[in-house]
Structures are given as C-alpha cells and as structure tokens.
Amino acid sequence: MTKDIIALLIEWDPATGKRAGNINPKDPKLQCSGWQNIDIVPAVELRLVEDDRDLSHYKGIKGVTLLEGRDRINAVIDDNFPSIISIEDELLYTEHFREQMGNKNIKISSLPDDRTERLKLLKDKHHIKGIREIKPMKV
C-alpha cells in the first residue's frame, strides 16, 4: 500500500517571511517547488511533507490548510498558483508583433493594461511568437 501525498497550504508575509503556524521555511522535509503566490494578500505557498511527522497540531491553525492526496493538491495548485507568462525571445517577439500588428490589425489601445493579461492575449489569440507560458508543476 502506498502512502498518500500530504502537503500544507500556508499563508505567509513576504515582508517578514513569517509563516502561519510558525512553519520553518528552511525545514528540509517541507519542500516548496516553486509554489508561491505573492500577488495575493496574504501570500500563500504549498509545501510537500516528506516525512512521517505528526501534523495534527496544524489542524485548526489559521492560515494553514492540510491537504491530502494528489488530486486535492493539484486542484489547490490550479486554484492558487497561476501560470507565468513572459517574453522568452525579445527579438522574435518584437519583430513578430510588429509584423502582425499590420496583418491582423492589432491596435495597442485594444490590449489589456495588465502585462500578464496582455501577453496571454497576444500568445493565445494572436499567436505572437517569442512568448512563453510556464505552468506550475503538479505532484
């Protein structure tokens, strides 16, 4: 019988580094593989529990959610950790964007003000090259 995967969803303050439940971010058996979202308040991070420690003391602690099972953890990843959209190749992006502005009649004024939303729209709708989407890793 295989042991179920367990994780903690933890609220934290990026300004101080303090985690709910006084969780130690340097604990080697609580792994955070890039699952942090500092764009929301409070910020959150997901940490996989890699040992058999007693987690009962986290139950009922404000800002700490105990997650059990791959499906539940992946659902929380989907809900809390958005993809990162960035320009992977500046030259390719710039040249292709200029070319497509004329071909597809893309108006700068019609693009979203938010950089992430703008890049996602240019990538998904207008198929502008040089834009990369990095999706959060699943367990």
RAGITA-V850030 format. One record per residue. N is the residue number from 1. RES is the residue in three letters. PHI is phi in degrees with one decimal (none if undefined). OMEGA is omega in whole degrees, -180 to 180 (NA if undefined). Layout:
# RAGITA-V850030
N:RES:PHI:OMEGA
N:RES:PHI:OMEGA
This chain:
# RAGITA-V850030
1:MET:none:-179
2:THR:-89.1:179
3:LYS:-76.0:179
4:ASP:-70.0:177
5:ILE:-74.9:180
6:ILE:-126.0:178
7:ALA:-141.5:174
8:LEU:-118.2:170
9:LEU:-95.8:-170
10:ILE:-122.1:171
11:GLU:-82.5:-180
12:TRP:-154.6:-179
13:ASP:-108.5:-179
14:PRO:-61.5:-179
15:ALA:-69.3:-177
16:THR:-109.4:-176
17:GLY:81.9:-177
18:LYS:-72.5:178
19:ARG:-103.4:174
20:ALA:-57.3:180
21:GLY:70.5:-177
22:ASN:53.0:179
23:ILE:-68.9:-178
24:ASN:-84.5:-180
25:PRO:-68.1:180
26:LYS:-96.3:178
27:ASP:-64.9:-176
28:PRO:-66.8:-180
29:LYS:-100.7:172
30:LEU:-120.6:-172
31:GLN:-88.1:177
32:CYS:-116.0:-175
33:SER:-93.5:178
34:GLY:83.1:-179
35:TRP:-90.6:174
36:GLN:-134.6:176
37:ASN:-130.9:179
38:ILE:-98.7:179
39:ASP:-87.1:177
40:ILE:-124.0:179
41:VAL:-122.2:-6
42:PRO:-72.3:175
43:ALA:-64.7:179
44:VAL:-131.8:172
45:GLU:-143.9:179
46:LEU:-115.1:180
47:ARG:-126.7:176
48:LEU:-77.9:178
49:VAL:-90.0:-174
50:GLU:-107.4:176
51:ASP:-143.1:-176
52:ASP:-98.5:-177
53:ARG:-61.6:176
54:ASP:-77.8:-179
55:LEU:-103.3:-175
56:SER:-61.8:-179
57:HIS:-71.7:176
58:TYR:-87.4:-180
59:LYS:-65.9:-180
60:GLY:85.1:178
61:ILE:-79.9:179
62:LYS:-61.6:178
63:GLY:91.4:177
64:VAL:-125.4:178
65:THR:-119.7:178
66:LEU:-84.4:-178
67:LEU:-117.7:180
68:GLU:-123.4:176
69:GLY:96.8:-178
70:ARG:-56.1:-178
71:ASP:-62.8:-180
72:ARG:-64.8:-180
73:ILE:-64.8:179
74:ASN:-63.8:177
75:ALA:-64.5:178
76:VAL:-67.6:176
77:ILE:-60.6:179
78:ASP:-59.4:-176
79:ASP:-78.1:-170
80:ASN:-115.9:-173
81:PHE:-127.7:-176
82:PRO:-70.9:175
83:SER:-63.9:175
84:ILE:-102.9:179
85:ILE:-109.2:-180
86:SER:-146.1:176
87:ILE:-86.7:-177
88:GLU:-86.5:-178
89:ASP:-132.6:-174
90:GLU:-59.0:-178
91:LEU:-65.8:179
92:LEU:-59.8:180
93:TYR:-59.4:-176
94:THR:-61.8:-178
95:GLU:-66.5:-179
96:HIS:-67.4:178
97:PHE:-62.2:179
98:ARG:-59.1:-180
99:GLU:-61.5:-176
100:GLN:-74.6:177
101:MET:-57.9:179
102:GLY:-77.4:-177
103:ASN:-66.4:-175
104:LYS:-106.3:179
105:ASN:56.0:177
106:ILE:-78.9:179
107:LYS:-101.4:178
108:ILE:-55.7:-177
109:SER:-65.7:-179
110:SER:-89.1:-178
111:LEU:-85.1:179
112:PRO:-61.5:177
113:ASP:-70.0:-179
114:ASP:-68.5:-175
115:ARG:-58.9:-179
116:THR:-63.0:179
117:GLU:-63.1:-180
118:ARG:-63.6:-180
119:LEU:-64.8:179
120:LYS:-62.6:178
121:LEU:-62.4:-180
122:LEU:-63.7:179
123:LYS:-72.5:-172
124:ASP:-79.0:-175
125:LYS:-90.5:-175
126:HIS:-100.9:176
127:HIS:55.5:178
128:ILE:-72.0:-178
129:LYS:-78.6:176
130:GLY:91.0:179
131:ILE:-104.9:-177
132:ARG:-120.8:175
133:GLU:-112.9:179
134:ILE:-109.1:-180
135:LYS:-89.8:179
136:PRO:-63.4:179
137:MET:-65.7:176
138:LYS:-98.8:178
139:VAL:-93.6:NA
